[in-house]
Amino acid sequence: MPIKTFFWRDYQGREVDLILSKAEKLIPIEITNSESISRKKIDNLGYFLAENKEASFGLVVYGGELKIIKSQPKPIFCLPWWLWW
């Protein structure tokens, strides 16, 4: 089964840059070149995670350090983009 990709935006302006979907599982991903993560990106991911039982965690790809944010309903893993190079 191929992985489907899309973005998400609701009527209140919340959005997530990339959603990966496969076999009824969702992975929401925020992407930024910044070394810090804006509160808005975390809030948007948190809202998406709370509303979608098919998503068990979220990802942020950014220019900072590896870390986990546990203050949301489900964990958000913050991955430095340079780990993939």
C-alpha positions in Angstrom: 0.0 0.0 0.0 1.5 3.4 -1.0 1.9 6.3 1.4 -0.5 9.1 0.7 0.6 12.7 1.3 -1.5 15.8 1.9 -1.6 19.0 4.0 -4.3 19.9 6.5 -6.0 23.2 7.2 -9.3 24.0 9.1 -11.7 26.9 9.0 -10.0 28.5 12.0 -6.7 28.8 10.1 -4.9 25.9 11.9 -2.7 24.0 9.5 -0.1 21.2 9.3 2.4 21.2 6.5 2.5 17.5 5.7 0.3 14.5 6.6 1.5 11.0 5.8 -1.2 8.4 5.6 -0.9 4.6 5.3 -3.2 1.8 6.4 -5.4 4.1 8.6 -2.3 5.6 10.4 -1.5 9.3 10.2 1.7 11.1 10.8 1.4 15.0 11.0 4.6 16.8 10.2 5.5 20.5 10.5 8.6 21.7 8.6 10.6 24.9 9.3 14.1 26.0 8.5 14.3 27.9 11.8 16.4 26.7 14.8 13.4 27.3 17.1 9.8 26.1 16.9 7.0 28.6 17.1 4.2 28.0 19.6 1.7 28.2 16.8 3.3 25.1 15.1 3.2 23.1 18.3 -0.4 24.2 19.0 -1.5 23.2 15.5 0.1 19.8 15.8 -1.4 19.3 19.3 -4.9 20.2 18.0 -4.5 17.8 15.0 -3.3 15.0 17.3 -6.2 15.5 19.8 -8.7 15.4 17.0 -7.3 12.3 15.1 -7.1 9.0 16.9 -5.3 7.6 13.8 -2.2 9.8 14.7 -0.2 8.6 17.7 2.6 11.2 17.5 3.7 14.3 15.6 6.9 15.4 14.0 8.6 18.7 13.6 11.5 18.9 11.2 13.6 22.0 11.9 17.1 23.4 12.3 17.5 22.9 16.1 18.4 20.0 18.3 16.7 16.6 18.8 14.0 16.7 21.5 10.6 15.5 22.5 7.7 17.7 23.5 5.4 15.8 25.9 3.1 18.6 27.0 0.6 17.8 24.2 -2.0 15.0 24.2 0.5 12.9 22.3 4.3 13.2 21.9 5.8 15.5 19.3 9.3 14.5 18.2 11.5 17.4 17.0 14.0 16.2 14.5 16.9 18.3 13.1 16.8 18.3 9.3 20.5 17.8 9.2 20.2 14.3 10.7 19.1 13.1 7.3 22.1 14.4 5.4 
